[in-house]
């Protein structure tokens, strides 16, 4: 299904075009188009609607779920210090999941028709159109589906009373990640940590796209040696 010398028509729905790029897809998808108007993904209106999510939907939908999960553990006898500790642990675990997903799944190299198509839907579209404000956060329906295996995994490695708050902490970490990610693209921080994070993330988009996989921090980039050269140089000075 891969077409030789295929040229993507940006005026048409993109998802079922990009697969035809074959090996040229990797070069194409990492040449960003900077504009607030996002492309059309599908001709079908329902599918197109499902790909667009306003940023505030993430905290509005998932923060009540976080509170319910923490409350569930509290009802089973966990004290406030235990709840706080397990919530922080869940957030910390999320930062590792955030890094590993971004590095090993979102930046996997593809060249087949369906490989390119799936990658574009997962993350390629974000690198091609990094300022598309309606495709910066994960659609809630997809998050709900992914929560099922995560919940089963958490239950497997924890106790009945600690599982809800641990998942709640991880989910809170995800909410923080998605909101931070949106802000790094569309906010205008002037000083301090937010400004450095914005520079760090935009460096990943526009300079060195195979480094700097952390979004909420550069912690795991430091641990696994994927800091971009500018960050390494600044550290050694």
C-alpha positions in Angstrom: 0.0 0.0 0.0 3.1 2.3 0.1 3.3 4.6 -2.9 6.6 5.7 -4.4 7.3 9.4 -4.3 4.0 10.1 -2.6 3.2 13.7 -1.8 0.8 14.5 1.1 -2.0 16.9 0.2 -2.5 19.1 3.4 -5.9 20.2 2.1 -7.3 16.8 2.5 -7.8 14.5 5.5 -4.4 13.3 6.5 -4.6 10.1 8.5 -5.1 7.7 5.5 -2.6 9.6 3.4 0.6 9.5 5.6 1.0 5.7 5.4 1.8 6.0 1.7 5.0 7.9 2.5 6.8 4.7 3.5 10.3 5.3 4.6 9.9 9.0 3.8 7.4 9.3 6.6 10.0 9.8 9.3 11.6 12.8 7.6 8.2 14.3 6.7 6.7 14.0 10.1 9.7 15.7 11.8 9.5 18.8 9.7 7.0 20.8 11.8 4.4 23.2 10.4 3.9 26.0 12.9 0.3 27.2 12.9 -2.6 27.2 15.3 -5.0 25.8 12.8 -4.8 22.0 13.0 -5.2 19.7 9.9 -8.2 17.6 9.2 -7.7 14.0 10.2 -10.7 12.2 8.8 -13.5 12.8 6.3 -15.9 11.2 8.7 -17.3 13.9 11.0 -17.7 11.6 14.1 -14.1 10.3 13.8 -12.9 13.8 13.3 -14.8 15.1 16.4 -13.2 12.3 18.5 -9.7 13.5 17.7 -10.2 17.0 19.1 -10.1 17.7 22.8 -10.0 21.0 24.6 -7.3 21.1 27.3 -9.6 21.8 30.2 -11.6 18.6 29.6 -8.7 16.7 31.2 -8.8 18.2 34.7 -12.6 18.5 34.6 -13.1 14.8 33.8 -10.3 13.2 35.7 -9.8 15.2 38.9 -13.1 14.0 40.3 -12.0 10.4 39.5 -8.7 11.1 41.4 -10.6 12.3 44.4 -12.9 9.3 44.3 -10.0 6.9 44.2 -8.2 8.6 47.1 -11.5 8.6 49.0 -11.9 4.9 48.3 -8.6 4.1 50.0 -9.5 6.4 52.9 -12.7 4.5 53.5 -10.7 1.3 53.7 -8.7 2.7 56.7 -5.6 4.5 55.2 -4.6 7.5 57.1 -3.8 11.0 55.6 0.0 10.5 55.7 -0.4 7.1 53.9 -2.7 8.7 51.4 -0.3 11.5 50.7 2.7 9.2 50.4 1.0 6.8 48.0 -0.3 9.7 45.9 3.2 11.1 45.6 4.5 7.6 44.7 1.8 7.3 42.0 2.8 10.7 40.6 6.5 9.6 40.6 5.6 6.3 38.8 3.7 8.3 36.2 6.8 10.4 35.4 8.6 7.2 34.5 5.6 6.0 32.4 5.5 9.4 30.7 9.2 9.1 29.7 9.1 5.5 28.6 5.9 6.0 26.5 7.3 9.1 24.9 10.7 7.6 24.1 10.0 4.1 23.1 6.4 4.2 21.8 5.7 7.7 20.5 9.1 7.9 18.9 9.2 4.4 17.4 10.4 4.5 13.8 7.9 3.2 11.3 7.9 2.8 7.5 4.9 0.5 6.7 1.5 1.9 5.7 -0.3 0.9 9.0 2.8 1.6 11.1 3.0 5.2 9.8 -0.8 5.6 10.1 -0.9 4.5 13.8 2.2 6.5 14.7 0.8 9.6 13.1 -2.4 9.2 15.2 -0.4 8.5 18.4 2.2 11.2 18.2 3.4 12.0 14.7 0.6 14.5 14.3 1.9 16.5 17.3 5.3 16.8 15.8 4.0 17.7 12.4 1.6 20.3 13.8 3.0 21.1 17.3 0.7 24.1 17.9 -2.6 22.4 17.2 -4.3 23.3 20.4 -7.1 20.7 20.1 -4.7 17.7 19.7 -2.3 18.4 22.5 -4.0 16.4 25.2 -5.1 12.8 25.2 -8.8 12.2 24.3 -10.7 11.2 27.4 -12.3 8.1 25.7 -8.8 6.8 24.9 -7.6 7.5 28.5 -10.6 5.6 29.9 -9.7 2.5 27.8 -6.1 2.6 28.9 -7.0 2.9 32.5 -8.4 -0.6 32.5 -5.1 -2.4 32.0 -3.3 0.1 34.3 -5.9 -0.6 37.0 -5.5 -4.4 36.7 -1.7 -3.9 36.9 -1.9 -1.8 40.0 -4.3 -4.3 41.7 -1.7 -7.0 40.9 1.2 -5.2 42.6 -0.6 -3.6 45.6 -3.2 -4.4 48.2 -7.0 -3.7 48.0 -6.7 -0.6 50.2 -3.6 0.9 48.5 -4.6 0.2 44.9 -7.1 3.0 44.5 -4.9 5.8 45.9 -1.9 4.5 44.0 -3.9 4.7 40.7 -5.3 8.0 41.8 -1.8 9.4 42.2 -0.8 8.1 38.8 -3.9 9.6 37.3 -3.1 12.9 39.0 0.4 12.7 37.5 -1.2 12.3 34.1 -3.5 15.3 34.5 -0.5 17.4 35.6 1.4 16.1 32.5 -1.3 16.9 30.0 -2.0 20.4 31.4 1.8 21.1 31.6 2.2 20.0 28.1 -0.5 22.3 26.8 1.0 25.2 28.8 4.5 24.6 27.4 3.1 25.0 23.9 0.6 27.8 24.4 1.6 29.6 27.7 4.1 32.4 27.9 6.2 31.8 31.0 8.7 34.6 31.8 11.0 33.3 34.5 11.9 30.3 36.5 11.1 26.6 36.1 8.2 27.1 33.6 10.3 29.1 31.2 13.1 26.5 31.4 10.6 23.6 30.8 9.2 25.4 27.8 12.7 25.9 26.3 13.5 22.3 27.1 10.4 21.0 25.4 10.5 23.2 22.3 14.1 22.2 21.9 12.8 18.6 21.6 10.3 19.7 18.9 12.5 22.1 16.8 16.1 21.1 17.3 16.9 17.6 18.6 13.8 15.4 18.4 15.6 12.2 19.5 16.5 13.7 22.9 14.6 15.4 25.8 11.7 13.0 26.2 10.6 14.3 29.6 7.6 16.7 29.7 7.1 17.6 33.3 10.8 17.3 34.1 14.1 16.3 32.7 14.7 13.7 35.6 14.5 10.5 33.5 16.5 12.1 30.6 19.3 12.6 33.2 19.0 9.1 34.5 19.0 7.4 31.0 21.4 9.8 29.2 18.9 11.4 26.8 19.5 15.0 27.8 20.0 17.2 24.7 23.5 18.5 24.2 22.7 22.1 25.2 21.4 20.8 28.5 24.5 18.6 29.0 26.7 21.6 28.2 24.9 23.8 30.6 25.2 21.3 33.3 29.0 20.9 33.0 29.7 24.6 33.1 
